[in-house]
Amino acid sequence: MAFRIALAVLGGASHSAVAAAAHLLTWELSVQCDPDNTPARPLFCDDPEADLALSRAEVTDGRVEVAGGEVPARLIWYRGTALPSAVLTELWDRHFPVRAPVVRWLRLLADDPRSQVWMRAAVAAGELCVRDFDYGYTELVRPLAEAATPRRRIFAATTLDQAAGHDTHRKTVHRLVGDWSRNGTNALRWTAAMALGYGNAAATMDDTLETLARIGVRDDGAQLAVASFNVVRLLALPDADQVLARIAEWTHHKREPYQDLGLVTTVRLSLTTVDEVLTEDPDAPLADRDDWPLPLALAATRPELVGPMADLMWTALNTARARDMAMDALERLLRSAVRKDGTEWTRPGLAALLPALATEDHDQRRLDWLLRHMMNDPENPLPDARARDLWWLAVTPRRPDRRERTRRERTREEDTHG
């Protein structure tokens, strides 16, 4: 039975991960049944073939992520897509005494560093909370949302996002996350920010960005890092243009905490890769560029975002307190054009973004200085041919439209006169 429950929660993970989770759950169930005795774990009694047959499961060859790379693995699934939900429904609705050991087990899975384990467990926990939100919130979501470790808080945020996917619970999650952002402890505000990064924890994108800004500027920017990271996560969603517009508003805000939020978010955008913001969805628009820097992946796939992203990066490069970090981020983008083996990597994204970033003479002089600096780097010199290629990508004939030029001139005046 523990194997069937583990398979319902972790279906699609590796067979070894499901088996290990089943052993953990067996322990929790045994302790619940007989708390006075320490259960023993038999070492040579497993029968994998019988487990598969009795559980209506099948094993297929696939790949899982390990330490940032993919390796072959044996993946296990239920044969019917309705079976996982049926197992969890039967467990949660008809066997109340089993809830306590299952909750303890889910908390253990929340500590697992493998995304194939903790992510699936969080999604299953969200589905269980939908069936009885009062119990799930009290026993699972709230304790993990206030936990000391970030991984448990991310688990709670993912659980809430899964619950928000149901019409019956969406408004409840919106109110809960909004309350945490205003009146919660530091841990609850942190968890709220992570939940908002999925894009479902507030009624509209405007509400999401407003709440993240409230978290990011509060207490002298104590949670600026988590707020900016989750703003960047929203750029993987269809409303990326709206997110970029709001970041631009922050950079030009009259209050310095909002300016810092906009600048930090801009630099973080340049340093974030696609796989850091995408969930395990092979059909996501950016899934085939998972190791690309996010701004270059967006530039290559959504040309309408090139101008707003270039404006943000231009502002960071021309703001004293952000200039050094922005230059480092730009260097990292430039070095990603070609892989170490010489094959093309992000060059199409750079071909779209660099001309919009180097529209004026002083922009091109800065790029020229940076490329020469990279060529003279004693530890990792940029080959001359590659530097020339990047230069010509940037200086292709293109003049900014009037709206773009006006905005940058206005920014320069603000830098000069306040």
C-alpha positions, 0 to 999 in steps of 0.5 A: 500500500505504501508503494501505491501511495508513493507511486500516486504522488511521485508518478513519473519519477525514477523507480528508485525514488519511488521505492525509497519514498515507499520505504519511508512511508512504510516506516511512518505507517508502521509507527502509527499502527504500533507506536511502542515498537520500532519497526524493522526494515526487511532487506531482501523481501522486495519483489519489484515485479509483483509490486508493478503488477499489483499496483498496475504500474509500468516502467519505461526508460527515460532521463532525470536531472542529477547535479544539473545534468541529465542521466538515463533512469528507469521511470515508473508510472501508473498505467491509467491516468485516473489511478493516481487521483483515485488512490489519493482520493480514497486515502484522504477521504475514507481513511482519516487515521492515515492522514497523520503519517502521510503528512509527516511523510510529505514533510520528509519529501519536502526536504528532498533536494531532487526536484523530481521528488519534492515538486511532485510531492508538493503538487500532490499535497496541493491536490490533497489540500483541495479536498480538505483545505482546513486540514491541509492548511493547518497540518501541512501548508502553514507549518512548512510556510513558517519553516526555517529552511527555504526548501520547505517554504518553497514546498508550501508555496508550490502547494498553494499554487496547485490549490490556486489552480482550482476555481473553488480555492483560488480566491482563498489562496489570493486572500491568504497570500495577500494577508501574508504579504501585509501582516505575516512574519518574515518567513510567511512574506518570503513564502508569499513571494515564492507563491506569487512567482508562479503567477496564480497567487493573486487575481491579476498580474497587476496585483501580483506585481504590486504585492511583490513590490510591497514585499521587496521594499518593506523593512529597507529591502530585507526581502529584496532578493526573493521579491526580485527573483520572483518578478523575474520568474513571471517573465516566463509567462505570457504577460512578460510585457506587462512585467517589463513595463512595471520594472521600468516604472520602478526604476524611474520611481521617486522613492529609492527602495522602488528604484533598487527593486527595479535595478536589482530585478534588471541585473538578476534578469541578466544573470538568470537562466531559463531552467531556473524559472521554468517548471518541468513542462516540456511544452513550455515555449522556452523549454528547448532553450533551458540553458540560455540566459533568460533575456536572450531566450526571450529576445530570440522568441519574442521580438516585441520584448527586445526594446523594453529589455534593452531599455532596462539594461541601458538604465542599469548600465547608466546608473552609478550604483548598478553599473558594475553589476550590470557590466558583469552581467552584460559580459556574461551574456556576451560570453554565452554567444558560442559554447566552449566546443565552438558550436552556436549557443545564444548568438540569435538572442544577442543578434536581437538584443545588442543592436537595441542596447547599443544605439548611440555613440557612447553605448557603442564606446562602452561595448567596445571597451568591454569587448577589449577588456574581455579580449585582454582577460588573462584568465579567459581571453575572448578570441579576437574573431569572436569579439569582432563578430559580437561587435558587428552584431551590435552595430548593424544599421538600426536607429531607435524609434522616437519613443525609445530615444525620448525615454532614454533622454528623459532617463539621462536628465533624471540621472543628472537633475534628480 
